[in-house]
Amino acid sequence: MKNFSLITLFIAAAFGAQASFADTLKIKVDGMVCGFCASSIEKKMRANQATADVYVSLENKIVAVSEKTGQTLDDAVLKAQIADSGYEVKTIERVSASIADVRAATKAKKT
């Protein structure tokens, strides 16, 4: 019976850790008009040490940035970095989705 309780506790802890995955910030950006714009924003976002991954959709004017587990990206800092690059942040939204999910959703909008 003890083994069953330990296994149950272990499984619950594992699923609990899985459920608390890092956030993804979905940022609507005005002013991106070319591939250079998108790549410069991506480079700037990747330079942040709390960034796990970045996806930029030029067509949808979206920048998605995922946080490394246990770290937090500050909305104001991201907004300032994008503004300093010459672009305007319209909205920043924290979503419980991976970069792959955001990429798939933006590609689905095209079809």
C-alpha positions as CSV (number, residue, x, y, z in Angstrom):
1,M,0.0,0.0,0.0
2,K,2.9,2.4,0.8
3,N,4.3,1.8,-2.7
4,F,1.0,2.7,-4.3
5,S,0.8,5.9,-2.3
6,L,4.3,6.9,-3.3
7,I,3.7,6.1,-6.9
8,T,0.5,8.2,-6.8
9,L,2.3,11.1,-5.2
10,F,5.1,10.9,-7.8
11,I,2.6,10.9,-10.7
12,A,0.7,13.8,-9.2
13,A,3.9,15.8,-8.7
14,A,5.0,15.0,-12.3
15,F,1.7,16.1,-13.8
16,G,1.6,19.2,-11.5
17,A,5.1,20.2,-12.8
18,Q,3.9,19.6,-16.4
19,A,0.8,21.8,-15.9
20,S,2.9,24.7,-14.8
21,F,4.8,25.2,-18.0
22,A,6.3,28.5,-18.9
23,D,4.1,31.2,-20.4
24,T,4.2,32.4,-24.0
25,L,3.8,36.1,-24.7
26,K,1.9,36.9,-27.8
27,I,2.7,40.4,-28.9
28,K,0.9,42.4,-31.7
29,V,3.5,44.7,-33.4
30,D,2.9,47.5,-35.9
31,G,5.5,48.6,-38.3
32,M,6.9,45.2,-39.4
33,V,6.9,45.4,-43.2
34,C,9.8,43.1,-44.3
35,G,11.8,40.1,-43.5
36,F,14.6,42.3,-42.1
37,C,12.1,43.8,-39.6
38,A,11.0,40.4,-38.5
39,S,14.6,39.0,-38.1
40,S,15.8,42.1,-36.2
41,I,12.9,41.7,-33.7
42,E,13.6,38.0,-33.4
43,K,17.3,38.7,-32.7
44,K,16.4,41.3,-30.1
45,M,14.0,38.9,-28.3
46,R,16.4,36.0,-28.4
47,A,19.1,38.1,-26.6
48,N,17.0,38.2,-23.5
49,Q,18.3,35.5,-21.1
50,A,14.8,34.5,-20.0
51,T,13.7,33.7,-23.6
52,A,13.3,30.0,-24.5
53,D,12.0,30.5,-28.0
54,V,10.8,33.1,-30.4
55,Y,8.4,33.0,-33.4
56,V,7.7,36.1,-35.6
57,S,4.8,36.2,-38.1
58,L,5.4,39.0,-40.5
59,E,2.0,38.4,-42.2
60,N,0.1,38.5,-38.9
61,K,2.3,41.1,-37.2
62,I,2.8,38.8,-34.2
63,V,5.8,38.1,-32.1
64,A,5.5,35.1,-29.8
65,V,8.1,34.7,-27.1
66,S,8.2,31.8,-24.6
67,E,9.8,32.0,-21.2
68,K,12.4,29.6,-19.9
69,T,11.0,27.5,-17.1
70,G,11.3,29.3,-13.8
71,Q,12.0,32.7,-15.4
72,T,9.7,35.6,-16.3
73,L,9.9,38.1,-19.2
74,D,8.9,41.5,-18.1
75,D,6.2,43.0,-20.4
76,A,7.6,46.5,-20.0
77,V,11.1,45.4,-21.0
78,L,9.8,43.6,-24.1
79,K,7.7,46.6,-25.1
80,A,10.7,48.9,-24.7
81,Q,13.0,46.6,-26.7
82,I,10.6,46.5,-29.5
83,A,9.9,50.3,-29.4
84,D,13.7,50.9,-29.3
85,S,13.9,48.9,-32.5
86,G,11.4,51.3,-34.2
87,Y,8.2,49.3,-33.9
88,E,5.0,49.9,-32.0
89,V,3.6,47.3,-29.6
90,K,-0.2,47.2,-29.8
91,T,-0.9,44.4,-27.2
92,I,0.9,41.9,-25.1
93,E,-1.1,38.8,-24.1
94,R,0.1,35.9,-22.0
95,V,-1.2,32.7,-23.4
96,S,-1.0,29.1,-22.2
97,A,0.3,27.8,-25.5
98,S,3.6,26.7,-26.9
99,I,5.4,28.5,-29.7
100,A,4.4,25.6,-31.9
101,D,0.7,26.2,-31.0
102,V,1.0,29.9,-31.8
103,R,2.8,29.1,-35.1
104,A,0.1,26.5,-36.1
105,A,-2.7,29.0,-35.2
106,T,-1.2,31.7,-37.4
107,K,-0.7,29.4,-40.3
108,A,-4.3,28.1,-40.0
109,K,-5.5,31.7,-40.4
110,K,-3.8,31.9,-43.8
111,T,-5.8,29.0,-45.2
